[in-house]
Amino acid sequence: MKLDSHGYSPTILHRIVHMAGVVSSFDVAEEALKVVGEITISDRHINHLVVEIGHQLQHERDTRTARYVNQPLPRQATQATPAVDLAAVFLDGGRMRTREENQGPGVHHPHWRETKNAGFHRMQSQSCEEDPQSDLPECFRNEAYVEKLVKGLKNLKKEGREEDPDPESRATAQAPRVSCKEQAAWQPETLFRSSISSLATSDDFGAMMAAEADARGFFAAKKKAFVGDGQSYNWTIQQRWFPAFVAVTDFVHVVEYAYSAAKAVHDGQVSRWRQYVEWATKCWKGQVQQVIDELCSWRDKLGSMTPETPENDPRRAIHAAISYFQNNRSRMDYPSYRQRGLPVTSSLAESLVKQISKRVKGTEMFWNDGPSGEAILQVRAAILCDDDRLAVWLRTRPISPFSSRCRSGTLATGA
């Protein structure tokens, strides 16, 4: 059976931990394993195993990160076989509720923490001599679609402010997705993905991202893109660890700011929609400076904002839009990105956040600030990778009888 110290074979242990990482709770995993897998194990024991395996995955991740960071400079990029056509890195934040550990039964000092989540997509794309889609996509010209999109973003931002006043731990808003049926030929296609997730600081997470990207051969890719929203730490990570990657600001957040500004300066529904379409189209065409100039004209007309300006005052929306576009205009050359076959939205990152949150965020769900919170993120992220990471780790970890098969540097091969 090749049993480990728990008396479980790697196969059985994989079934237990995998089930715990995909269902809504450990007690549900207990019942599912009993009915489907004919495995009798308590929810408490499942929790213990998840923390243990998650901690091991964390240690392996941190060891690999330290090995990458401590390489002599300049670092030699790992080569993937076959070579990567387009390496796309997506970064976004999520939320999970945690509590202080070692405080006895119950929930002590509950609070929200930000999860940082990164997706690494090996993609295939094609370059074009001209902009392959110069017109604003139909979904961004659909009023019902845009209204729902923006409302979802604003609601989640409001939720973040109310539940967690600390701006350093505020999560990126994630809008409910409405299907956009357009799938133009220029849009890149994912061939393989991996992911990482952590409660770490942005400084530490950036190094983890770089180590994961190198293991996939991303730094030797023919084309490279780094996609994120407007949060400053996204671009700090990009500039420090991914300077050769083309930085792309998520166009969905551009839509949010353009729409909110249009609502601020026009009372009538027809006029505000016309204004939004005009600004969104200019941004899509790369004419961001024109939008900034027009917004500045509206700011001058309405007057400057002060600290006492009410939250619902139009001047706040104008100020926010101007700041967002000015801070991100160097990352908003969308015609060029489309010509090169690069992604222009962070929908894949938001999808990853949603998949992570499906397991870690729920009613009356709390995780310890210590091992259990980080552990469940490691297990969940491993399950979402296309490299069967969890099963491979359980077969090749040092305690496993299969550990002699573990090879360093195998992640880049065929990924």
C-alpha positions in Angstrom: 0.0 0.0 0.0 3.0 2.3 0.4 1.6 3.9 3.6 2.9 7.1 5.1 3.1 7.9 8.8 -0.7 8.4 9.0 -1.4 5.0 7.7 -2.8 6.4 4.4 -1.4 5.7 1.0 -0.6 8.7 -1.2 -3.7 7.9 -3.2 -6.0 7.8 -0.2 -4.4 10.9 1.3 -4.9 12.7 -2.0 -8.6 11.8 -2.0 -9.0 13.1 1.5 -7.2 16.4 1.1 -8.6 17.0 -2.4 -12.2 16.5 -1.2 -11.5 18.9 1.7 -10.3 21.5 -0.8 -13.3 21.4 -3.1 -16.4 21.1 -0.9 -17.8 23.8 1.4 -16.5 22.5 4.8 -14.7 19.7 6.5 -17.9 18.1 7.8 -19.2 18.0 4.3 -15.9 16.4 3.2 -16.4 13.8 6.0 -19.8 12.8 4.7 -18.7 12.8 1.1 -15.7 10.6 1.7 -17.9 8.2 3.6 -20.5 7.9 0.9 -18.5 8.3 -2.3 -15.0 7.1 -1.3 -15.9 4.6 1.4 -13.4 6.3 3.7 -14.3 6.8 7.4 -12.5 9.8 8.8 -13.7 12.6 11.2 -13.9 16.3 10.1 -11.4 17.2 12.8 -8.9 14.7 11.4 -9.5 16.0 7.9 -8.8 19.5 9.2 -5.6 18.3 10.8 -4.4 16.7 7.6 -5.2 19.8 5.5 -3.2 22.0 7.8 -0.3 19.6 7.8 -0.2 19.2 4.0 -0.9 22.9 3.4 2.0 23.7 5.7 4.3 21.3 3.7 3.2 23.0 0.4 3.9 26.4 2.0 7.4 25.3 3.1 8.1 23.9 -0.4 6.9 27.2 -2.0 9.0 29.3 0.4 12.1 27.1 -0.2 11.7 27.4 -4.0 11.1 31.2 -3.7 14.3 31.6 -1.6 16.3 29.5 -4.0 15.1 31.7 -6.9 15.6 35.0 -5.1 19.1 34.1 -3.8 20.5 33.2 -7.3 23.5 35.2 -8.4 22.6 38.2 -10.6 21.8 38.3 -13.4 19.5 35.3 -12.9 19.4 32.7 -15.7 15.8 32.3 -16.9 14.5 28.7 -16.9 13.7 27.4 -20.4 10.4 25.6 -21.0 10.0 22.8 -23.5 8.4 23.6 -25.8 9.0 27.3 -25.6 6.2 29.5 -24.3 4.5 31.7 -26.9 2.7 34.1 -24.6 3.3 34.1 -20.8 0.5 36.0 -19.1 0.5 36.8 -15.4 -2.7 37.9 -13.6 -2.9 39.3 -10.1 -6.0 40.1 -8.0 -7.0 40.2 -4.4 -9.8 38.4 -2.5 -11.1 38.2 1.0 -11.4 35.7 3.8 -12.4 36.0 7.5 -9.9 35.0 10.1 -9.6 34.9 13.9 -6.9 34.9 16.5 -5.5 31.4 17.0 -4.9 29.6 20.3 -7.7 31.5 22.1 -9.8 28.5 23.0 -13.2 27.5 21.6 -15.2 30.0 19.6 -14.3 32.9 17.4 -12.0 35.5 18.9 -11.3 38.9 17.3 -12.8 38.1 13.9 -11.5 40.3 11.1 -11.1 40.3 7.3 -7.8 39.6 5.6 -6.8 40.0 2.0 -5.8 37.0 0.0 -3.4 37.7 -2.8 -4.0 35.5 -5.8 -1.9 35.1 -9.0 -2.7 33.1 -12.1 0.1 32.0 -14.6 -1.4 31.3 -18.0 0.7 29.7 -20.8 -1.2 31.1 -23.8 -1.2 31.0 -27.6 -1.9 34.2 -29.5 -1.4 35.8 -32.9 0.0 39.2 -33.8 -1.7 41.5 -36.3 -0.3 44.3 -38.5 -3.3 46.5 -37.5 -5.7 46.7 -34.6 -7.8 43.6 -35.0 -10.8 45.1 -33.1 -10.8 48.9 -33.1 -14.5 49.2 -32.2 -15.6 49.0 -28.6 -16.9 45.4 -28.0 -20.7 45.1 -28.0 -20.8 44.0 -24.3 -19.3 47.3 -23.3 -22.0 49.1 -25.4 -24.8 47.1 -23.7 -26.3 49.3 -21.0 -27.7 46.5 -18.9 -24.4 44.7 -18.9 -22.4 47.8 -17.9 -24.8 48.8 -15.2 -24.6 45.4 -13.6 -20.8 45.3 -14.0 -20.3 48.6 -12.3 -22.8 48.0 -9.6 -21.1 44.8 -8.6 -17.7 46.5 -8.4 -19.0 49.4 -6.3 -20.9 47.1 -3.9 -17.8 45.1 -3.2 -15.7 48.2 -2.7 -18.3 49.5 -0.3 -18.3 46.1 1.5 -14.6 46.3 1.9 -14.7 49.8 3.5 -17.5 48.8 5.9 -16.0 45.5 7.1 -12.3 46.4 7.1 -11.3 50.0 7.6 -7.6 49.2 7.1 -6.8 50.3 3.5 -3.7 48.0 3.4 -5.9 44.9 3.7 -8.7 46.1 1.3 -9.5 43.5 -1.3 -9.8 44.2 -5.0 -13.4 44.4 -6.1 -14.7 41.5 -8.1 -17.7 42.2 -10.3 -20.3 39.6 -11.2 -19.6 38.5 -14.7 -22.2 38.7 -17.4 -21.3 36.7 -20.5 -19.8 38.7 -23.3 -20.4 36.5 -26.3 -17.8 38.1 -28.4 -14.7 35.9 -28.7 -12.5 37.6 -31.3 -9.7 35.8 -33.0 -7.1 38.1 -31.6 -7.9 37.2 -28.0 -5.2 34.8 -26.6 -6.2 31.2 -25.7 -5.0 29.5 -22.4 -3.2 26.3 -22.9 -2.1 25.7 -19.3 -2.4 27.5 -16.0 -1.1 27.3 -12.5 -1.9 29.5 -9.5 -0.7 30.6 -6.1 -2.5 32.2 -3.2 -1.4 33.6 0.1 -2.1 35.9 3.0 1.5 37.2 2.7 2.5 40.8 2.2 2.7 42.2 -1.3 6.6 42.3 -1.0 6.7 38.6 -0.1 4.1 37.6 -2.6 5.9 39.3 -5.5 8.9 37.1 -4.9 6.6 34.0 -4.8 5.1 35.1 -8.1 8.6 35.5 -9.7 9.7 32.0 -8.5 6.5 30.4 -9.9 6.8 32.2 -13.2 10.4 31.2 -13.6 9.5 27.5 -12.8 7.1 27.7 -15.8 9.7 29.2 -18.1 7.8 32.5 -18.3 10.8 34.8 -18.3 12.1 33.1 -21.5 8.7 33.4 -23.3 8.4 35.1 -26.7 5.7 37.5 -25.5 5.0 38.5 -21.9 2.1 40.3 -20.3 1.3 41.3 -16.7 -2.4 42.2 -16.2 -3.9 43.9 -13.1 -6.3 46.5 -11.8 -5.3 49.9 -10.6 -4.0 49.0 -7.2 -0.5 50.4 -6.7 1.0 47.3 -5.2 0.2 45.3 -8.4 2.5 47.6 -10.4 5.1 47.7 -7.7 5.3 43.9 -8.0 5.4 44.2 -11.8 8.2 46.8 -11.9 10.3 44.9 -9.4 9.9 41.3 -10.5 8.4 41.4 -14.0 10.0 44.5 -15.6 10.2 42.9 -19.1 6.5 42.1 -19.1 4.0 44.4 -20.8 1.9 46.0 -18.0 -1.8 46.1 -18.9 -4.5 47.8 -16.9 -7.7 45.8 -16.7 -10.2 47.4 -19.2 -13.2 46.4 -17.0 -12.0 48.8 -14.3 -11.6 51.5 -17.0 -15.3 51.0 -17.8 -16.2 51.4 -14.2 -14.5 54.8 -13.9 -15.7 56.1 -17.2 -19.3 55.1 -16.4 -19.2 56.6 -12.9 -17.8 59.9 -14.2 -20.4 60.1 -16.9 -23.2 59.6 -14.3 -21.6 62.3 -12.2 -21.7 65.0 -14.9 -25.1 64.2 -16.6 -28.5 63.9 -15.0 -30.4 62.4 -18.0 -30.0 58.7 -18.7 -29.6 59.2 -22.5 -26.9 61.9 -22.1 -24.9 60.1 -19.4 -25.0 56.8 -21.5 -23.8 58.7 -24.6 -21.0 60.3 -22.6 -19.9 57.0 -21.2 -19.8 55.3 -24.6 -17.7 58.2 -25.9 -15.2 58.0 -23.1 -15.0 54.2 -23.1 -14.5 54.2 -26.8 -11.7 56.7 -26.6 -10.0 54.6 -23.9 -10.4 51.4 -26.0 -8.8 53.2 -28.9 -5.9 54.4 -26.7 -7.0 58.0 -26.6 -6.8 58.2 -22.8 -5.3 61.7 -22.6 -8.3 63.1 -24.4 -10.6 61.6 -21.7 -8.3 63.0 -19.0 -8.5 66.5 -20.6 -12.3 66.4 -20.8 -12.6 65.2 -17.2 -10.3 68.1 -16.1 -12.6 70.5 -17.9 -15.5 69.1 -15.9 -13.5 69.3 -12.7 -12.8 73.0 -13.4 -16.5 73.6 -14.1 -17.8 71.8 -11.0 -15.0 73.0 -8.7 -12.3 71.3 -6.7 -12.9 68.6 -4.2 -12.2 69.2 -0.5 -11.9 66.8 2.5 -15.4 67.8 3.5 -16.9 66.9 0.1 -19.8 64.4 0.6 -19.3 60.8 -0.7 -22.1 61.2 -3.2 -20.9 64.5 -4.6 -20.1 64.4 -8.4 -16.7 66.0 -7.8 -15.5 62.8 -6.0 -16.3 60.6 -9.0 -14.6 63.1 -11.3 -11.5 63.3 -9.1 -11.4 59.5 -8.8 -11.6 59.0 -12.6 -8.9 61.6 -13.3 -6.5 60.0 -10.7 -7.2 56.5 -12.0 -6.6 57.4 -15.7 -3.5 59.6 -14.9 -1.9 56.9 -12.8 -2.6 54.1 -15.3 -2.4 55.8 -18.8 1.0 54.3 -19.5 -0.6 50.9 -19.1 -3.7 51.6 -21.3 -2.3 51.3 -24.9 -5.0 48.8 -25.8 -4.7 49.0 -29.6 -1.1 48.0 -29.3 -1.9 45.1 -26.9 -4.5 43.8 -29.3 -2.1 43.9 -32.2 0.3 41.9 -30.2 -2.3 39.4 -29.1 -2.1 40.3 -25.4 -5.0 40.1 -22.9 -6.7 43.4 -22.0 -8.9 42.3 -19.1 -8.3 40.6 -15.8 -11.3 38.3 -16.1 -9.0 35.3 -15.6 -7.7 36.7 -12.4 -11.2 37.5 -11.1 -12.2 34.0 -12.0 -9.3 32.6 -9.9 -10.4 34.8 -7.0 -13.9 33.5 -7.3 -12.7 29.9 -7.3 -10.4 30.5 -4.3 -13.2 32.3 -2.4 -15.7 29.5 -3.1 -13.8 27.4 -0.5 -12.4 29.9 1.9 -15.2 32.6 2.1 -18.7 31.8 3.4 -21.3 32.4 6.1 -19.8 31.8 9.6 -16.6 30.6 8.0 -13.4 31.6 9.9 -9.8 30.5 9.6 -7.0 30.9 12.0 -4.5 33.7 11.3 -1.8 31.1 11.8 -1.5 27.7 10.0 -5.0 26.9 8.9 -5.7 30.1 7.0 -2.5 29.8 4.9 -2.8 26.1 4.6 -6.2 26.0 3.0 -5.1 28.6 0.5 -2.1 26.3 -0.5 -4.4 23.3 -0.9 -7.0 25.2 -2.8 -4.5 26.8 -5.2 -2.7 23.5 -5.8 -6.1 21.9 -6.8 -6.7 24.6 -9.3 -3.4 24.1 -11.1 -3.3 22.1 -14.3 -0.1 20.3 -13.3 -1.9 18.0 -10.8 0.3 19.7 -8.1 -1.4 18.2 -5.0 -1.2 14.6 -6.2 2.4 15.0 -7.4 3.4 16.5 -4.1 1.8 13.8 -2.0 3.7 11.2 -4.1 7.1 12.9 -4.0 7.3 14.8 -0.7 10.2 13.6 1.5 8.0 11.4 3.7 6.6 9.6 0.7 8.2 6.3 -0.5 8.1 7.8 -4.0 10.2 10.8 -3.0 13.2 9.5 -5.1 11.2 10.4 -8.2 11.2 14.1 -7.3 13.3 16.2 -9.7 14.2 19.8 -9.4 13.2 22.0 -12.3 10.5 19.7 -13.7 7.8 22.3 -13.5 9.0 24.1 -16.7 8.9 20.9 -18.9 5.8 20.5 -21.0 3.8 23.0 -18.9 
